[in-house]
Amino acid sequence: MRGLSELSAVYLHREPVDFRKAINGLSVIVEQAMSLSLFSEAVFVFSNKRRDRIKILYWDKTGFCLWQKRLEKDKFKWPRKQSHEVLELSIEQLDWLLRGLDILKMQAHKSQEYNALT
């Protein structure tokens, strides 16, 4: 993923999306539901219904990139529904979200450690 400092904007889609959607399906949501330009220097953040996975879509001037994170335990602290379907986040807030912090309460997810079976 591009460096967070390179972003001009971060847009979070509040409603859960079907995670079978890939680049084309999420692109339609960005253009039609969010009314935003896919080719801006922004990233678009989506979550599934259980809030244990997120996808980030962006254009890097050579093609579309799709990044996904799945939590093994816990859920992402997704902002509650409000009147707007799209929420603009700061780069710092996106970093908090990815690190498992509640944007409003600042509570981190517990670290998970596993041992490989030999």
N, C-alpha and C positions, 0 to 999 in steps of 0.2 A: 504494500500500500504506500502511496506517496506520503511524504512527511507531513505531519499535522500542520507545521508552520506554513506550508505551501497552499493551504486551503483558503478560498475566499469566503465560503459559507458552508454551513452544515444544516441540512434540512431533515427533520425527523418526521416520518409518517406515523401518526398516532395509532391508527387502527391496525390490527393484526392483518398480515397478508398470508396467502397460501404459499408455503415455502417450496412448493413444487415449481413456482415461478422462477425463471432464471432472468438473464439480461433482458430479453425481449418483453417478457411479461411485466417486469418491474419498470422498464422504460415507459410502457403505456401508462402505468400508475403515475409516474413522475410528470408526464406531459398532460394527461387528462385529468386525473384526480387532484394532483398537487399544483397544476398549472405553472410548472417551472420548466426552464430550459435544460435539457440533458447535457448540452455542450458547454455549460458554464464551468468555472473552476470550483465547483461545489461537489460535496458528497451527499448522497441520499441514503438515509438509514431506515431500515424496516425491521419489524419483529414478527415472530410467529404468535399464535394465540396463547401458548403456554408461557411465553416471554423467557424461554431458556435459550433462544437462538436469535441472532441478529444477522442481517445482511447489509452490506454497504456497497452501493453502486456508484461508479464515477467514470468520467471520460478523461483519459490521460493524453489526448491529442493524437494518439495513434490507434486507439480502440477503447472499447468499454472494459472495465475491470469490475469484478464482483468478488467481494471478500465476505467470508462468513465466520462467525464465532459461535460455538456451542458450549454452554455451561454444563458441566457434569452434575453439579448440584446447585441449588439455588436458582434464582430468576433475576433477570435484569430489572432494575428499578425504573420502570417505564413511567413517564409523566402521565398523570390522569387525564381523562378526556376533558376537553374544554370546548369552547365554541368553534375553534379552528382545527381543521384536520391536520394542518402542517405546523410544526414548531421549529423555529430557527434556534439552533444551539450555538454557543461559542465553541471555539476549538478546545478550550479548557473543559467545557461540559462534556464534549464527545470523549475526551481522554478519561474523564471521571466515569462515564458510562461504560467504556471498554474495560476499565480497571475494576468494575463492579461496585462503584460508589453510587449511592442514591443522590441524584442531582440536588434534591431538596434537603435530604437528611444527612448526607455524607457518611453512609454506613457501608463498609466494604464487604464483599463476599469472603467467606472463609477460604483459605488456601487449601487445595486438595493435593495430597502427596500419595503416590502409588509406587509400589515396588514391582519391577518386572519379574515375572516368573521365569526361572531358568530350567 
